[in-house]
Amino acid sequence: MIETSDDNLGFGDSLALARRGWILEATNRLHQKGFPDYRRSDAFVVRRLRRSSASLGVLGAELSITRQGARKVVDTLVKRGYARIESDQTDARRSQVVLTRRGTNYARAIVEVIARMNAEVRDHVGEQEFQNAVRVLGQLRHDFPALTTVTKGSASDTSRQGASQRRSIKSM
């Protein structure tokens, strides 16, 4: 069993538990806003699609997962009524993932929840500590690029392919 006293946790355990708590809190808040079916991958994908439609290949690249993994993420959004797949206007061989009206409302709710949670953390720890935390997390993404970059045939690609089939990646 993992020791949960802050004094006994290392960085990795603290990060993992904080992420878990963040996701659970976001899930609860979205449920209260009428969206009881939040998934970890939703925050990134629907906010991305809120800006513009995207192909499965583009979403896969942005999520650092395979096209098949992106298809699985998109299929869950389609089944829940948040997105639809349309033919590309310029190339009929390609398809684009587009948010539905419900998906746009879902994206708006996610943005509101994330903004509120960020504000609460900022208020609790102060602006300087908040910015320091953001910098540390950014440095982690820089120091461990295998966590955010997948190249075909790499060890992380092989492990992510299996992982993407079991769960969606990228969260808030």
C-alpha positions, -999 to +999 in steps of 0.1 A: +000+000+000+013+035-008+020+057+022-001+088+018+016+111+044+030+140+025+063+136+045+068+101+031+059+107-006+084+111-033+079+134-063+065+107-086+040+095-060+029+130-052+025+138-089+005+107-095-018+112-065-023+149-074-032+140-109-057+113-097-073+138-074-074+165-101-092+141-125-116+129-098-125+165-089-130+175-125-152+144-130-174+154-100-177+190-111-186+180-147-212+156-134-227+185-114-228+205-147-248+177-164-219+158-179-217+125-159-195+106-184-162+124-184-131+105-195-095+115-190-088+121-226-119+143-230-103+175-217-076+177-243-096+163-272-127+184-269-107+216-262-087+208-293-117+203-314-133+234-300-106+254-319-111+235-352-119+201-366-091+176-370-084+143-387-077+112-367-041+113-378-037+149-365-054+140-332-032+109-328-001+129-333-012+156-309-021+129-283+011+110-290-009+079-297-015+059-329-042+067-353-060+036-340-058+049-305-072+082-317-100+064-334-109+047-301-109+081-282-130+097-310-154+067-311-162+072-274-170+109-281-192+100-310-211+074-290-217+099-262-230+125-287-201+150-283-186+146-318-193+134-353-171+123-382-175+142-414-160+140-449-132+165-454-144+194-475-112+195-496-104+157-498-132+132-498-107+104-488-101+121-455-125+126-426-126+153-399-137+150-363-161+178-355-178+187-322-216+185-320-236+212-303-236+190-272-198+186-276-193+224-278-213+227-245-192+200-230-160+217-241-173+250-226-180+232-193-145+216-193-129+249-199-149+265-170-141+236-146-104+237-154-102+275-151-120+274-117-098+246-104-067+265-116-079+296-098-086+277-066-051+262-066-036+297-074-056+312-045-045+285-021-008+285-029-003+320-043+007+332-078+044+326-074+041+290-062+014+283-089+038+296-116+066+275-102+045+244-103+036+251-140+073+256-148+082+223-131+056+204-150+068+221-182+103+211-174+092+175-169+076+175-204+109+188-217+132+164-197+111+133-204+100+138-241+092+101-244+062+109-223+049+133-249+064+121-282+059+088-300+079+077-330+070+046-349+090+016-337+103+032-306+101+015-272+075+041-261+055+035-293+053-002-286+043+003-250+019+031-258+001+011-285-009-015-259-016+012-233-037+033-257-059+003-263-065-001-226-070+035-217-070+069-232-040+092-225-037+129-220-057+146-195-060+181-182 
